[in-house]
Amino acid sequence: MCLVCIEYAKQKLTIEEGISNITEMKQEVGEEHFLEVYNQLHDDLVDRNLEEYWSHYYEQVGFGD
């Protein structure tokens, strides 16, 4: 595991910080690990954004008012 993985698992890095850090460390960690970590962080970001969107969906669109 790389430093980004360890710190993200401990919740000491936000998703955005993790993406930034793994991008900076791409050469050190190698292409395969970079893609694995980047894709996981990206999936976590999409999940978080979808949760936020759907949790306020009806307030945003005014459906049923």
PyMOL commands that place a pseudoatom at each C-alpha (Angstrom):
pseudoatom trace, name=CA, resn=MET, resi=1, chain=A, elem=C, hetatm=0, pos=[0.000, 0.000, 0.000]
pseudoatom trace, name=CA, resn=CYS, resi=2, chain=A, elem=C, hetatm=0, pos=[1.145, 3.514, -0.737]
pseudoatom trace, name=CA, resn=LEU, resi=3, chain=A, elem=C, hetatm=0, pos=[0.942, 6.536, 1.537]
pseudoatom trace, name=CA, resn=VAL, resi=4, chain=A, elem=C, hetatm=0, pos=[-2.234, 7.778, -0.153]
pseudoatom trace, name=CA, resn=CYS, resi=5, chain=A, elem=C, hetatm=0, pos=[-3.959, 4.429, 0.442]
pseudoatom trace, name=CA, resn=ILE, resi=6, chain=A, elem=C, hetatm=0, pos=[-2.944, 4.348, 4.089]
pseudoatom trace, name=CA, resn=GLU, resi=7, chain=A, elem=C, hetatm=0, pos=[-3.964, 7.923, 4.857]
pseudoatom trace, name=CA, resn=TYR, resi=8, chain=A, elem=C, hetatm=0, pos=[-7.234, 7.653, 2.921]
pseudoatom trace, name=CA, resn=ALA, resi=9, chain=A, elem=C, hetatm=0, pos=[-8.113, 4.452, 4.780]
pseudoatom trace, name=CA, resn=LYS, resi=10, chain=A, elem=C, hetatm=0, pos=[-7.518, 6.298, 8.066]
pseudoatom trace, name=CA, resn=GLN, resi=11, chain=A, elem=C, hetatm=0, pos=[-9.811, 9.079, 6.758]
pseudoatom trace, name=CA, resn=LYS, resi=12, chain=A, elem=C, hetatm=0, pos=[-7.002, 11.619, 7.084]
pseudoatom trace, name=CA, resn=LEU, resi=13, chain=A, elem=C, hetatm=0, pos=[-7.346, 12.553, 3.398]
pseudoatom trace, name=CA, resn=THR, resi=14, chain=A, elem=C, hetatm=0, pos=[-10.439, 13.733, 1.614]
pseudoatom trace, name=CA, resn=ILE, resi=15, chain=A, elem=C, hetatm=0, pos=[-11.286, 12.231, -1.760]
pseudoatom trace, name=CA, resn=GLU, resi=16, chain=A, elem=C, hetatm=0, pos=[-10.088, 15.361, -3.518]
pseudoatom trace, name=CA, resn=GLU, resi=17, chain=A, elem=C, hetatm=0, pos=[-6.805, 15.380, -1.583]
pseudoatom trace, name=CA, resn=GLY, resi=18, chain=A, elem=C, hetatm=0, pos=[-6.314, 11.702, -2.378]
pseudoatom trace, name=CA, resn=ILE, resi=19, chain=A, elem=C, hetatm=0, pos=[-6.808, 12.294, -6.103]
pseudoatom trace, name=CA, resn=SER, resi=20, chain=A, elem=C, hetatm=0, pos=[-4.379, 15.196, -6.053]
pseudoatom trace, name=CA, resn=ASN, resi=21, chain=A, elem=C, hetatm=0, pos=[-1.776, 13.270, -4.059]
pseudoatom trace, name=CA, resn=ILE, resi=22, chain=A, elem=C, hetatm=0, pos=[-1.955, 10.069, -6.106]
pseudoatom trace, name=CA, resn=THR, resi=23, chain=A, elem=C, hetatm=0, pos=[-1.616, 12.127, -9.286]
pseudoatom trace, name=CA, resn=GLU, resi=24, chain=A, elem=C, hetatm=0, pos=[1.560, 13.687, -7.887]
pseudoatom trace, name=CA, resn=MET, resi=25, chain=A, elem=C, hetatm=0, pos=[2.895, 10.241, -6.900]
pseudoatom trace, name=CA, resn=LYS, resi=26, chain=A, elem=C, hetatm=0, pos=[2.088, 8.553, -10.223]
pseudoatom trace, name=CA, resn=GLN, resi=27, chain=A, elem=C, hetatm=0, pos=[5.742, 7.945, -11.133]
pseudoatom trace, name=CA, resn=GLU, resi=28, chain=A, elem=C, hetatm=0, pos=[6.632, 6.522, -7.708]
pseudoatom trace, name=CA, resn=VAL, resi=29, chain=A, elem=C, hetatm=0, pos=[3.707, 4.099, -7.359]
pseudoatom trace, name=CA, resn=GLY, resi=30, chain=A, elem=C, hetatm=0, pos=[3.589, 2.851, -10.940]
pseudoatom trace, name=CA, resn=GLU, resi=31, chain=A, elem=C, hetatm=0, pos=[0.876, 2.955, -13.567]
pseudoatom trace, name=CA, resn=GLU, resi=32, chain=A, elem=C, hetatm=0, pos=[-1.069, -0.094, -12.348]
pseudoatom trace, name=CA, resn=HIS, resi=33, chain=A, elem=C, hetatm=0, pos=[-1.380, 1.033, -8.717]
pseudoatom trace, name=CA, resn=PHE, resi=34, chain=A, elem=C, hetatm=0, pos=[-2.062, 4.612, -9.810]
pseudoatom trace, name=CA, resn=LEU, resi=35, chain=A, elem=C, hetatm=0, pos=[-5.001, 3.508, -11.956]
pseudoatom trace, name=CA, resn=GLU, resi=36, chain=A, elem=C, hetatm=0, pos=[-6.354, 1.245, -9.212]
pseudoatom trace, name=CA, resn=VAL, resi=37, chain=A, elem=C, hetatm=0, pos=[-6.268, 3.988, -6.571]
pseudoatom trace, name=CA, resn=TYR, resi=38, chain=A, elem=C, hetatm=0, pos=[-7.399, 6.786, -8.900]
pseudoatom trace, name=CA, resn=ASN, resi=39, chain=A, elem=C, hetatm=0, pos=[-10.385, 4.747, -10.109]
pseudoatom trace, name=CA, resn=GLN, resi=40, chain=A, elem=C, hetatm=0, pos=[-11.389, 3.868, -6.539]
pseudoatom trace, name=CA, resn=LEU, resi=41, chain=A, elem=C, hetatm=0, pos=[-11.177, 7.500, -5.444]
pseudoatom trace, name=CA, resn=HIS, resi=42, chain=A, elem=C, hetatm=0, pos=[-13.128, 8.607, -8.501]
pseudoatom trace, name=CA, resn=ASP, resi=43, chain=A, elem=C, hetatm=0, pos=[-15.840, 6.010, -7.768]
pseudoatom trace, name=CA, resn=ASP, resi=44, chain=A, elem=C, hetatm=0, pos=[-16.020, 7.227, -4.153]
pseudoatom trace, name=CA, resn=LEU, resi=45, chain=A, elem=C, hetatm=0, pos=[-16.377, 10.806, -5.395]
pseudoatom trace, name=CA, resn=VAL, resi=46, chain=A, elem=C, hetatm=0, pos=[-19.199, 9.875, -7.770]
pseudoatom trace, name=CA, resn=ASP, resi=47, chain=A, elem=C, hetatm=0, pos=[-20.970, 7.917, -5.022]
pseudoatom trace, name=CA, resn=ARG, resi=48, chain=A, elem=C, hetatm=0, pos=[-20.696, 10.848, -2.609]
pseudoatom trace, name=CA, resn=ASN, resi=49, chain=A, elem=C, hetatm=0, pos=[-22.003, 13.316, -5.182]
pseudoatom trace, name=CA, resn=LEU, resi=50, chain=A, elem=C, hetatm=0, pos=[-24.920, 11.058, -6.083]
pseudoatom trace, name=CA, resn=GLU, resi=51, chain=A, elem=C, hetatm=0, pos=[-25.825, 10.641, -2.418]
pseudoatom trace, name=CA, resn=GLU, resi=52, chain=A, elem=C, hetatm=0, pos=[-25.790, 14.420, -1.962]
pseudoatom trace, name=CA, resn=TYR, resi=53, chain=A, elem=C, hetatm=0, pos=[-27.863, 14.963, -5.104]
pseudoatom trace, name=CA, resn=TRP, resi=54, chain=A, elem=C, hetatm=0, pos=[-30.525, 12.384, -4.303]
pseudoatom trace, name=CA, resn=SER, resi=55, chain=A, elem=C, hetatm=0, pos=[-30.762, 13.378, -0.641]
pseudoatom trace, name=CA, resn=HIS, resi=56, chain=A, elem=C, hetatm=0, pos=[-31.982, 16.835, -1.749]
pseudoatom trace, name=CA, resn=TYR, resi=57, chain=A, elem=C, hetatm=0, pos=[-33.646, 15.878, -5.020]
pseudoatom trace, name=CA, resn=TYR, resi=58, chain=A, elem=C, hetatm=0, pos=[-37.213, 16.777, -4.147]
pseudoatom trace, name=CA, resn=GLU, resi=59, chain=A, elem=C, hetatm=0, pos=[-36.209, 20.090, -2.578]
pseudoatom trace, name=CA, resn=GLN, resi=60, chain=A, elem=C, hetatm=0, pos=[-34.234, 21.008, -5.711]
pseudoatom trace, name=CA, resn=VAL, resi=61, chain=A, elem=C, hetatm=0, pos=[-36.919, 20.178, -8.271]
pseudoatom trace, name=CA, resn=GLY, resi=62, chain=A, elem=C, hetatm=0, pos=[-39.939, 21.125, -6.180]
pseudoatom trace, name=CA, resn=PHE, resi=63, chain=A, elem=C, hetatm=0, pos=[-41.736, 17.923, -7.135]
pseudoatom trace, name=CA, resn=GLY, resi=64, chain=A, elem=C, hetatm=0, pos=[-45.121, 17.629, -5.484]
pseudoatom trace, name=CA, resn=ASP, resi=65, chain=A, elem=C, hetatm=0, pos=[-45.371, 21.251, -4.393]
for i in range(1, 65): cmd.bond("trace and resi %d" % i, "trace and resi %d" % (i + 1))
show_as sticks, trace
zoom trace
